[in-house]
Amino acid sequence: MLFNSKIFVLFFVVVYGLYWVTQRDRRAQNFVLLGASYVFYATWDWRFLGLILISTLIDYGCGLLLDKRPLEIEHDAGETEAPVYHYTKCARRRILLVSLICNLGILGFFKYFDFFAESTARLLTSIGFGVEPYLLQIVLPVGISFYTFQTLSYTIDVYRGELRAHRSLLDFAVFVAFFPQLVAGPIVRAKEFLPQVAAPRRPTRNQIGEGNYLILWGLFKKVVIADNLAELVDATFSANQTPAGAVVAVAVYAFAVQIYCDFSGYTDIARGLAKLMGFELRLNFNLPYFASNPQDFWRRWHISLSTWLRDYLYVPLGGSRKGPRRTCINVMLTMMLGGLWHGAAWTFVLWGVYQGSLLVLHRIVAPSIEGVARSWSVRTRTVARVLGIAIVFQLVCVGWLIFRAESIGQIGAMLSSLASGWPMVLLTPEGWSKSGANVLLLYACPLIVMQLAQYAKNDLSVILRAPAPARGLAYALMFYGIVLFQSYRAQPFIYFQF
């Protein structure tokens, strides 16, 4: 059930009506949300509902055991004194290990079994042992990477003593399966979301206004910009032969726009739907293509994943506490595993290594650049920042080529193609048309205008702050753009496959 489908509109109207009818009873509202979330997920494949139920029950039980404390020394949530637990530290580690093994085991089985089986068979064949891989060929459960990370963060936070275990199974089940962000995020933290589930909710006027704006803008980015550019991108990357450099370059830039509008469009719709029901989800994108360095990019792109990897992988590995060499290793491991999280393919691993290399390189050269920059004038710093944004965007686009490529071989072929004299082709109208640059410019223009306004005002909600006539005109343009320019067929969101 896609957000950009008529059936979802009907589904949400019914759910929202029931949600309002039960607004005086929080538990009834949560039953409505849980039932709606399970129905929503079942429309993809009802058989995989069992996986969500397993994750929910395992982590709910592990959380209770991890937080079990003797009644006579029960601590209040606001106390800073270290809590005393019923179980020993060793026993608590075993309980956490149960959660980790079960969740990562399910994720690994469904998402990575065939990948590692096939890779191992190829390795053995290359050294003289002819082996036929045993492949399960199981359909990947939609959203499994997102809700697995979500439930893991809960048990880890309880284990660390940063969060008390939640006693209500109903509330916890809503946290795991909340349908607006269930299949493609943002990845929510229990400490942020569970208090909202447990509290009475009635959306404010501001939340309703912001929610409607986010839904409209998110749909525009998805069905007008991303879906139309998808045709251009797919034609290039699925071609039998490597296209000319100009075509490859346009396709890569088009994919940069497509994946941003597709993924941030989903996030905007999810946040908008949540606001209409009185919930607040964390920001997941903050003008990532205005990043001035690789580290800044990851502070702006897929924020819920990058902060999850930082808090639950990079920091436990040692972070930056064990010297420069170990820091670089930790960065590379984190980004490599982050790349693998996106999909069971070596292209994603390579993309993670590439992103990790950029972060490591930035860590090495940043101190020298910052030292020199202290003596620069304000004007020079501004020019340097603009130049930095342009360079980082080009580096990110190279990463998108790796991310989108269908094989390692295609990456090499397309990079070689880019080395030809393609810029000259784009200087002629005929070259613009053949390469698809005119299509890219047409659909990217609304995004460029909006993001320049947001960046200039340092406000992602610049439209909401505009005078009523300007705001009304923007809404009308987005609405009629969706009606007139939406792609002829609804396409699934890119991150559904992850």
Sequence and secondary structure as in RCSB ss.txt:
>XXXX:A:sequence
MLFNSKIFVLFFVVVYGLYWVTQRDRRAQNFVLLGASYVFYATWDWRFLGLILISTLIDYGCGLLLDKRPLEIEH
DAGETEAPVYHYTKCARRRILLVSLICNLGILGFFKYFDFFAESTARLLTSIGFGVEPYLLQIVLPVGISFYTFQ
TLSYTIDVYRGELRAHRSLLDFAVFVAFFPQLVAGPIVRAKEFLPQVAAPRRPTRNQIGEGNYLILWGLFKKVVI
ADNLAELVDATFSANQTPAGAVVAVAVYAFAVQIYCDFSGYTDIARGLAKLMGFELRLNFNLPYFASNPQDFWRR
WHISLSTWLRDYLYVPLGGSRKGPRRTCINVMLTMMLGGLWHGAAWTFVLWGVYQGSLLVLHRIVAPSIEGVARS
WSVRTRTVARVLGIAIVFQLVCVGWLIFRAESIGQIGAMLSSLASGWPMVLLTPEGWSKSGANVLLLYACPLIVM
QLAQYAKNDLSVILRAPAPARGLAYALMFYGIVLFQSYRAQPFIYFQF
>XXXX:A:secstr
  TTSHHHHHHHHHHHHHHHHTTT HHHHHHHHHHHHHHHHHHHHGGGHHHHHHHHHHHHHHHHHHT   GGG  
 TT  S    SS HHHHHHHHHHHHHHHHHHHHHHHHHHHHHHHHHHHHHHTT             TTHHHHHHH
HHHHHHHHHHTSS     HHHHHHHHH GGGTTT     HHHHHHHHHS     HHHHHHHHHHHHHHHIIIIII
IHHHHHHHHHHHT SS   HHHHHHHHHHHHHHHHHHHHHHHHHHHHHHHHTT       S GGG SSHHHHHHH
SSHHHHHHHIIIIIHHHTTTSS HHHHHHHHHHHHHHHHHHH SSHHHHHHHHHHHHHHHHHHHHHHHHHHHHTT
S HHHHHHHHHHHHHHHHHHHHHHHHHHH SSHHHHHHHHHHHTSSHHHHTTSHHHHHHHTHHHHHHHHHHHHHH
HHHHHHHT TTHHHHS HHHHHHHHHHHHHHHHHHS SS    GGGG 
